[in-house]
Amino acid sequence: MMDHTGGWMGGWAGGQMLVWAALAVLVVVVVVIKSLTRKKK
């Protein structure tokens, strides 16, 4: 169990985790804003 997840988690430990987390947050924010603007219109 741990060596399978540890393999790809190790790649995230080099700071790329922050980049992917930031991208994920941006995508969520854009989707939320689009859904809110559609409801207002």
Order of alpha helices (4+ residues) and beta strands (2+ residues): alpha-alpha
